[in-house]
Amino acid sequence: MKRKFESYFVKAFYDAKIEELLRVYGNKKFSARKNVKAGGKEFDVVVEKRGKTIAFEITTAPLAREDLNRIENLHETAKSLGYEFRVVTIATPKKAAIDIDWLRDGLFKYLRSEGQHLVEPLSVHADYEEIRKLTIRSIQIKNSEADVFVNGDVSVNILYASDPDAEKENAYEILPFNGELSLNLCDRKIRHARLKIDTGYWYE
């Protein structure tokens, strides 16, 4: 496979497939090596046992024309060396899902203790009910700390009055939010947050 990868995740899938082939054929008592140069080419994995040699090329699907040309050249080289040749394809991930198992509960607790100001000035009091949706858009990790960018929806019971002189009323709302959270991964806590809850419709 070409050594240029379109993303970290494709590279991770590629490395995992190599390790899988080494493990599977190693368990079958083959001598298994990776990144083997032979006949002027480089094969991703080569396994040997009792005079039988198999060369593998790992590539992503779908295959472009240049991929097909490269595979054909590798196939011809493998044949000239007396190797069997096999192609293993891996699907390019469309989107990498990111999940932190404790974050939804942690964010809910944070909002209940620290989030009253996020629905001011029109609310008198906000009682956060549930994080109904939470999506991690990106994450940056350094040692035991992480910065994550999130968005989602939160349900809130709000005591508010659009007119300070009007009678205060209760309302149940589902509000979108977004922002950045700084996490302590070891303690499983939110260190601090820069969040915005969209209350713009109150002004309509």
N, C-alpha and C positions, 0 to 999 in steps of 0.2 A: 504494500500500500504506500501511496505517497506520504511523505513525512510532514506535509502541511495539513493541518486539521482545521476545519471551519469553526470549531468551538472546543472548549475544554471537555464538554460532555461527549462529543464524538471521540476524542482522544481517550477518554476513560472507557468507553465501550470497546474501542480497539484494543487497549491494553488488557481489558478483562477477557476478551475473546482469545488473545494469545495465551494468557495464563490458563484458560480453560482447556485449550488444545494441549498445552504442555502437561497438564494434570491428567487429562483423559488418556493420552497416549503413554504417559509415564506409568500409569496404573496398568496398562497393557504390556508393560515391560519393553516398550520402545525406548531407544535413546532419542530424546527430544531436545531440540535447540531452537532458539529464536534469532531472528535477524542474521540469517546465514548467507554469506556471499559464496556464489558458485557460478562458474561459467560466465563471469562478467555481470551477473545480476545479483540482486538481493531478494531472498525469499523470507517471508515473515516468520514461518515456522518450517523446520525440516525434521522429520522423524524417521528413524531407521531401526530395522529389526530383521536379522537373518537374511541379509542381502536385499531386503525390500526397503526402498526409500520413497517417502511421500513428501512433496513440497506443497506448502499452503500459501496462498495469497489471500489476505483479508482486505475487503473493500466495502464501501458503503453503497447502499441502494437508494435511488436508481443509478444505473451505470451510465456515465457519459461516454461519448465516442472515444475520448482519450483513454478512459479506463479500459474499454474493450481492447484498444490497441496495445496497451501495456500488458494486459492479461494474456493476449495472444503471443506477445514476445516472450513473456515468462514461460508460457506453455511450451513454446518451441525450444527454449533453453532447457527446460526440465526434461523434455523428450530426448534431447541430444546427450544429456547426462545419464539417461536411463532411469529417471525418476518418474513416479506417478505424480500427477499434478491436480490439485483440487483448489477451488475457489470458495471462500466462505464470505457471505455478505452479511452486513449488519445494517439494520434500519437506522437512518438518521433520526434522532429524537426531534420531534416537532417542538416540544416545549418541556423544559425541565421543571418539574414540580418541586417546590421547596416547602418543607414542613418542619416546625419545631413543636414537639408534642405538647409542651406546657404553655405555649404562648397565648392561646385563646383564653385560658383561665387566668394567666398572669395579667393580660391586658384588661380583662373584666375587673379584676381586683384593683388594678391601678386606676381605672376610670371611676370606680365607686369611691375610692379614697382621695383621688387627686383631680378628678375631672369635672368638678362643678363649674369651673370658670369657662369650660368649653362651650356651654350652652347659654352663657350670659351674653348680652344684658337683659334679654327678654324673659328669661326664666327666673323664677323665685327659688325653685329647688328642682333638681333632676335626680330621679331614681333610676339608675341604669339596670335594665332587666336582663339583657342577653346580647352577646356578640353573635349576631345572626350569620354573618359572613366575614371571613378574614382571609386575605390573599397576601402572601409575601411576594413582592415584586422583585426585590433584589436583596442580597445579603453580602456584607463585608465582614470577614472574621480575622481577628488578630489575637492570638493566644486564647485567653478565656473570655474575651469580649467580642461582641458583634454589633454592628449597626445594620438594622433591617428597615426597608422601606415597605410600607403596608398600605392597603386600603380595604374597605369593607363596609358593613352596615351594622348599626347597633340600635336595639330597641330601648326606648326611654319613656318612663312616665314623668311628665313634666308638669309642674305647677307654674303657670305663667299668666301674664296679662300684657297684651300689646299696648294698652293704655294704662299708665300708672294709677289713674283714678278709677279704673274699671274693676269690677269684681274679679278676683283671681279664679282661674279655672284649671282643672286637670285635663291633660291630653296624653294619649299614647301615640308615640311617633316612632317611625323607623328612619334613622338618619344615616346618610353616608359619611364616611370619614376617611382621611388619609394622613400620612405623615411618616416620621422617622422615630424609631425606637432604639435606644442603646441598651444592650442586654449584658448581664453577667451570666455566662453560660454555666459556670460551675455552681453558682448559687441559685440558678434558674429564676432570676429576678430581672425586672425592668429597672434599670438604673435611673433613667430619665427619658422623657418623651417630648417630641414636638409634633403634636397632633392638631388637626383641624377638623371639626365636625361641621358639616354644611347645614347651616340654618337659614340659608338665603331666602327660602320660600316664605319665611315669616314676614319678610319685608314687602311681599307682593301685595 
